[in-house]
Amino acid sequence: MNPDLYVRNPSKIMLYGTSWCGDCRRARRVFSQMGTGYEDIDIDADAQAEAFVKELNQGNRSVPTIVFPDGSVLVESREDELAAKLKSL
């Protein structure tokens, strides 16, 4: 099992999302355009990941929830907000 999956300080960027979410697709596109590596976790296929997202978001199943190695979290972020965060890394 990947030790980064359900922690607040992963060693790499973790994107918790779903296949059908438009905001998740936009976030993936930003990662791709910026050439930034990340791990993509589908919370529809991983109940523990879904529970982790709910824990981070006060019980809400908000996606995308993106967890960064510095412990910061972006939830349902705008493209420009995500790009600015990635540039700051």
C-alpha positions as CSV (number, residue, x, y, z in Angstrom):
1,M,0.0,0.0,0.0
2,N,1.1,3.5,-0.7
3,P,2.1,5.2,2.6
4,D,1.1,8.6,1.1
5,L,-2.5,7.8,0.4
6,Y,-4.3,9.0,3.6
7,V,-1.8,11.4,5.2
8,R,-1.7,15.2,5.6
9,N,1.9,15.5,4.6
10,P,2.5,13.1,1.7
11,S,5.8,12.9,-0.1
12,K,4.2,14.0,-3.3
13,I,1.0,15.8,-4.4
14,M,-2.2,13.7,-4.0
15,L,-5.3,14.6,-6.0
16,Y,-8.5,13.0,-4.5
17,G,-11.3,13.2,-7.1
18,T,-13.7,11.3,-9.3
19,S,-13.8,10.5,-13.0
20,W,-17.0,12.4,-13.6
21,C,-16.1,15.7,-11.8
22,G,-15.5,18.7,-14.1
23,D,-13.4,20.5,-11.5
24,C,-11.2,17.4,-11.2
25,R,-10.7,17.2,-15.0
26,R,-9.6,20.9,-15.0
27,A,-7.2,20.3,-12.1
28,R,-5.7,17.3,-13.9
29,R,-5.3,19.5,-17.0
30,V,-3.4,22.2,-15.0
31,F,-1.0,19.5,-13.6
32,S,-0.5,18.2,-17.1
33,Q,0.1,21.7,-18.6
34,M,2.6,22.6,-15.9
35,G,4.4,19.2,-16.1
36,T,3.8,18.6,-12.4
37,G,3.6,15.0,-11.1
38,Y,0.9,13.9,-8.8
39,E,-1.0,10.8,-7.7
40,D,-4.7,10.6,-8.8
41,I,-7.0,8.8,-6.3
42,D,-10.6,8.0,-7.3
43,I,-12.7,8.3,-4.2
44,D,-15.5,6.4,-5.9
45,A,-13.3,3.4,-6.1
46,D,-11.6,3.8,-2.7
47,A,-13.8,4.0,0.4
48,Q,-10.8,4.9,2.7
49,A,-9.9,7.8,0.4
50,E,-13.5,9.0,0.4
51,A,-13.4,8.9,4.3
52,F,-10.1,10.8,4.3
53,V,-11.6,13.5,2.0
54,K,-14.6,13.8,4.3
55,E,-12.3,14.1,7.3
56,L,-10.4,16.9,5.6
57,N,-13.6,18.7,4.6
58,Q,-15.7,18.6,7.8
59,G,-17.8,15.7,6.5
60,N,-18.2,16.9,2.9
61,R,-17.3,14.8,-0.1
62,S,-15.6,17.8,-1.8
63,V,-13.5,17.1,-4.9
64,P,-11.0,17.7,-6.0
65,T,-9.2,17.8,-2.7
66,I,-5.5,18.2,-3.4
67,V,-3.0,17.5,-0.6
68,F,0.5,18.9,-0.9
69,P,3.7,17.7,0.8
70,D,3.9,21.0,2.8
71,G,0.6,19.9,4.5
72,S,-1.5,22.5,2.6
73,V,-4.8,21.5,1.0
74,L,-6.7,23.0,-1.9
75,V,-10.4,22.1,-2.2
76,E,-12.4,22.8,-5.4
77,S,-9.7,25.4,-6.3
78,R,-9.8,27.6,-9.4
79,E,-7.3,26.9,-12.2
80,D,-5.4,30.1,-11.4
81,E,-5.3,29.3,-7.7
82,L,-3.9,25.8,-8.4
83,A,-1.4,27.1,-10.9
84,A,-0.1,29.7,-8.4
85,K,0.3,27.0,-5.8
86,L,2.2,24.7,-8.2
87,K,4.5,27.6,-9.2
88,S,5.3,28.2,-5.5
89,L,6.6,24.7,-4.9
